[in-house]
Amino acid sequence: MYYVYEKIKCIMRKITLFTFSIIILFIIYSYVVFLEKIQYKEVKFIDASDGIAVLTGGKGRINLGLTLFNDNRNLQLIISGVDKKVSDKVIVPIDYENRTNITIDKESESTYQNARVINKWATKHKLQNVTIITSYYHMPRSMVLVKSLTPTINFYPYPVKKFFTNKSSFKENIFYYFFLTEEYIKYLVSHFIIFIR
């Protein structure tokens, strides 16, 4: 009886070790895939776009959205996730051309909420092709969420330009990869949210 018990314990340990190894390998592989996804690549604005959605939270996002909005007429624009304390006039002046085509969302406090608001906005305006503007590192998570909530609409990534530098210190690089790891975890959580939704 003791021998059987020890044999079972040994098998269970092997199964546990194997399972743990598979999980670690999956995490490493998916992290590498994630790093590939966030590599900045210059893209062209899709002329078929009838809407632009800006997810706030990083430098240059709103300015890029407004620039594209000005360069391409007859579009709808939403700026999602604006701080409630910030006046609309600070974001977009009242006399701004085509101001009526701009929606400012102050309710969203997460990327998931951004995606839900963009879903309602795109449905309201009967949009078919929407360009998503956010930072390069935030784009994979944003695209996963908006596509899952609004599968009938075409979404096109348009990341804010990344400025490369070779002068980063070792400490800055460490913090940068910690930051990317945090973003990777949020990316995994987004998939989980979609799974349980």
C-alpha positions in Angstrom: 0.0 0.0 0.0 2.8 2.4 0.9 4.6 1.6 -2.4 1.4 2.5 -4.3 1.0 5.7 -2.4 4.6 6.7 -3.1 4.1 5.8 -6.8 1.1 8.1 -7.0 2.9 10.9 -5.3 5.8 10.5 -7.8 3.4 10.6 -10.7 1.6 13.7 -9.3 4.9 15.5 -8.9 5.9 14.7 -12.5 2.5 15.9 -13.7 2.8 19.1 -11.6 6.3 19.8 -12.9 5.3 19.1 -16.5 2.2 21.4 -16.2 4.3 24.1 -14.6 6.9 23.8 -17.3 4.3 24.1 -20.0 2.9 27.2 -18.4 6.3 28.9 -18.1 7.1 28.1 -21.7 3.7 29.5 -22.8 4.4 32.7 -20.8 7.8 33.1 -22.3 6.5 32.4 -25.9 3.5 34.7 -25.6 5.7 37.5 -24.1 8.1 37.2 -27.1 5.0 37.4 -29.4 3.7 40.4 -27.5 7.1 42.2 -27.9 6.9 41.5 -31.7 3.4 43.0 -31.8 4.4 46.2 -30.2 7.3 46.9 -32.5 6.6 50.3 -34.0 5.9 50.4 -37.7 4.9 53.4 -39.7 1.5 52.9 -41.3 -0.6 54.8 -43.8 -3.9 56.3 -42.9 -6.6 54.1 -44.4 -8.6 56.3 -46.8 -11.7 54.2 -46.4 -11.9 55.2 -42.7 -15.1 57.0 -41.8 -14.1 57.4 -38.2 -11.2 57.9 -35.9 -11.0 56.8 -32.3 -8.4 58.2 -29.9 -7.7 56.3 -26.7 -6.2 58.9 -24.3 -3.5 58.2 -21.7 -0.2 58.9 -23.5 1.6 61.7 -25.2 0.7 62.8 -28.7 -2.4 60.7 -29.1 -5.0 63.6 -29.1 -2.8 65.8 -31.3 -2.4 63.0 -33.8 -6.1 62.3 -33.9 -6.9 66.0 -34.5 -4.3 66.2 -37.2 -5.7 63.2 -39.1 -9.2 64.5 -38.5 -8.2 67.9 -40.1 -6.5 66.2 -43.0 -9.4 63.9 -43.9 -12.8 65.5 -44.1 -16.3 64.1 -43.4 -15.1 61.9 -40.6 -16.4 61.2 -37.1 -13.9 61.5 -34.3 -14.1 60.3 -30.7 -11.6 61.1 -28.0 -12.2 58.5 -25.3 -11.0 58.6 -21.7 -10.6 62.3 -21.2 -10.1 63.3 -17.6 -13.4 64.6 -16.1 -11.6 67.7 -14.7 -10.4 68.8 -18.1 -12.6 71.2 -20.0 -13.8 70.2 -23.4 -12.6 73.6 -24.7 -9.1 72.7 -23.7 -9.3 69.6 -25.8 -11.2 71.1 -28.8 -12.0 74.8 -29.0 -15.6 75.7 -29.5 -14.9 77.3 -32.8 -13.0 74.3 -34.1 -13.9 73.4 -37.7 -16.3 70.4 -37.8 -16.6 70.5 -34.0 -20.0 68.8 -34.2 -18.3 65.7 -35.6 -16.2 65.3 -32.5 -17.3 63.3 -29.5 -15.5 63.7 -26.2 -15.9 60.8 -23.8 -15.2 61.4 -20.1 -16.7 58.2 -18.7 -14.1 55.7 -19.7 -11.5 54.9 -17.1 -10.0 51.7 -18.6 -9.2 50.3 -22.1 -12.2 48.0 -21.8 -14.5 50.9 -21.1 -12.9 52.8 -24.0 -13.8 49.8 -26.3 -17.4 49.8 -25.0 -17.8 53.5 -25.6 -16.3 53.2 -29.1 -18.7 50.4 -29.8 -21.7 52.6 -29.0 -20.3 55.6 -30.9 -19.5 53.6 -34.0 -23.0 52.0 -34.0 -24.7 55.4 -33.5 -22.9 56.9 -36.5 -23.2 53.7 -38.6 -19.4 53.6 -39.2 -17.8 50.7 -41.0 -14.1 51.5 -40.9 -12.5 53.1 -37.8 -8.8 54.1 -37.3 -7.6 53.5 -33.8 -5.0 55.9 -32.4 -3.0 55.1 -29.3 0.6 54.4 -28.3 2.4 51.5 -29.9 2.7 49.5 -26.7 -1.0 50.0 -26.0 -2.2 49.0 -29.5 -2.3 45.2 -29.1 -4.6 45.4 -26.1 -6.8 48.1 -27.6 -7.2 46.2 -30.9 -8.1 42.9 -29.1 -10.8 44.7 -27.1 -12.4 46.8 -29.8 -12.5 44.0 -32.2 -14.1 41.6 -29.7 -16.8 44.1 -28.8 -17.5 45.3 -32.3 -16.7 42.4 -34.7 -18.8 43.8 -37.5 -16.6 46.9 -38.0 -13.1 47.1 -39.5 -10.5 48.6 -37.2 -7.1 49.9 -38.3 -4.2 50.6 -36.0 -2.4 53.9 -36.3 0.1 54.1 -33.4 1.6 57.4 -32.2 5.1 57.7 -33.6 7.8 56.3 -31.4 11.0 58.3 -31.1 14.0 56.0 -30.9 17.1 56.8 -28.9 20.3 54.9 -28.2 21.2 57.0 -25.2 19.0 55.2 -22.7 20.8 54.1 -19.5 20.8 50.6 -18.1 18.4 51.7 -15.4 16.0 53.3 -17.9 16.1 50.1 -20.0 15.2 48.0 -16.9 12.3 50.3 -16.1 11.2 50.2 -19.7 11.0 46.4 -19.7 9.2 46.4 -16.3 6.7 48.7 -18.0 6.3 46.4 -21.0 5.9 43.4 -18.7 3.0 45.3 -16.9 1.5 46.0 -20.3 1.9 42.4 -21.3 0.0 41.3 -18.1 -2.8 43.7 -19.0 -2.8 42.2 -22.5 -3.3 38.7 -21.0 -6.1 40.1 -18.7 -7.8 41.6 -21.7 -8.0 38.1 -23.3 -9.4 36.7 -20.0 -12.0 39.5 -19.9 -13.1 38.6 -23.4 -13.3 34.9 -22.5 -15.5 35.4 -19.4 -17.7 38.2 -21.0 
